[in-house]
Amino acid sequence: MRNSGSGLDLSILPRVINVNGTMTSLGASIMVPEAIAALQEIAPRFVPMHRLQREASQLIAELTGAEAGFVTASAAAGLSLAIAATMTGLNPGRAEQLPDTTGMKNRVAIQLGHMCHYGAAVDQSIRLAGAVPVPVGQSTQALDHQLEHALAGGDVAAALYVVSHHVVEYGQIPLDRFVAIAHAHGVPVIVDGASEYDLRRFLQLGADVAIYSGHKFLGGPTSGIVAGRRDLVRAAYLQNIGIGRGMKVGKESIWGVMAALNAWKTRDHDGIRAREQAALDLWQNAVAPFPGVTARRNPDPTGNPLDRLRLDIDARVLGASALAIVRAMATLEIPVILRDHEVELGWIQLDPCNLHPGDAEIVAESLVAVLTRARAGALPEPDVTAHRNGGILAYLNPDLF
Ligand SMILES: *Cc1c(COP(=O)(O)O)cnc(C)c1O
């Protein structure tokens, strides 16, 4: 069976149902039709790239309220480029010198509770530019005086603030307060909002640069958006002559994410929410008959307008652990990938953001089948250590190549 025009056979890849979220390991998100059309449109053409980025800047400015913006390869790339910008300014010699930061301010303050891992460590995106992360506070607590102390040295180029479900949810300095302290020390604030819905809030709260992923909620091709103060955006863009070269973005990603941004303006957000709620209802009803499974709606922890279904698994009552459910669902004929960040605490989540028509029903049927096997004591208990280290083991898998 040949796919339309590519010459490749798509059926060599398993069909996967993603109720995990916008995961890089699963190909991020479902690209919106406008973005797909944009890729097709621009692929055969030559385009003056600076001109294209200028158009992107205007659209980014319109949607984010920023003075300017540009598109890069990914949000992670945007982080390194924005950090670099705060060290080099508009000096091309300095941009070429990185990651050697001799003669530049090179420290970047970040709350320890924000030093998360989104598939790679956020502090490595700082170090990649040649900068040195300066952790503020402890894992579950950062206080104003600790940030002030970190910024007082005078060699701090930037302060980085991460908004994400991956970060510690309590005990951190709120963004507006973080900005006030940083600005009092003349230090710009960069916000990593890669996976956030609200394209305006962080700049409104005073951040100098906000970074978004183009391939998460926006449904664009793989890309990142750097938006904010004109001088910093220009300096970040300059990094394409240096460390940014290995993070090069193509014309197709720029045009594609522009189409996604444009579509975002008229997206039927209420309709999407209604469909998501219907899926959550379906799943909640499907698991209701199973003792040892408690289902409840879980609002997104960073305020994105979406709920997930949280399933608390009492392994002694059900007959299998939360991890056993995750593994069993992932190894079905049509694999269903659950959200398992907190699985060792005995709960899993189902994220309704990336469903194709018909997927929700398959998820419900799969849940019933797997929970029925669990109740019969027929689910094997997976190796917890192997699961915990699974992200790395997948890269090291000798069967890959
Ligand atoms: C996903 C994510 C990133 C990385 O985004 P990419 O565009 O995939 O590089 C960075 N930070 C946070 C908080 C994320 O959730």
The ligand as an ORCA input file, in Angstrom:
! r2SCAN-3c Opt
* xyz 0 1
  C       8.770     20.682     25.197
  C       9.514     21.616     26.052
  C      10.721     22.158     25.641
  C      11.343     21.760     24.342
  O      10.556     22.147     23.269
  P      11.002     21.742     21.811
  O      10.295     22.708     20.920
  O      10.565     20.340     21.591
  O      12.474     21.889     21.743
  C      11.360     23.067     26.435
  N      10.842     23.421     27.621
  C       9.688     22.918     28.071
  C       9.165     23.371     29.397
  C       8.970     21.999     27.313
  O       7.820     21.491     27.745
*
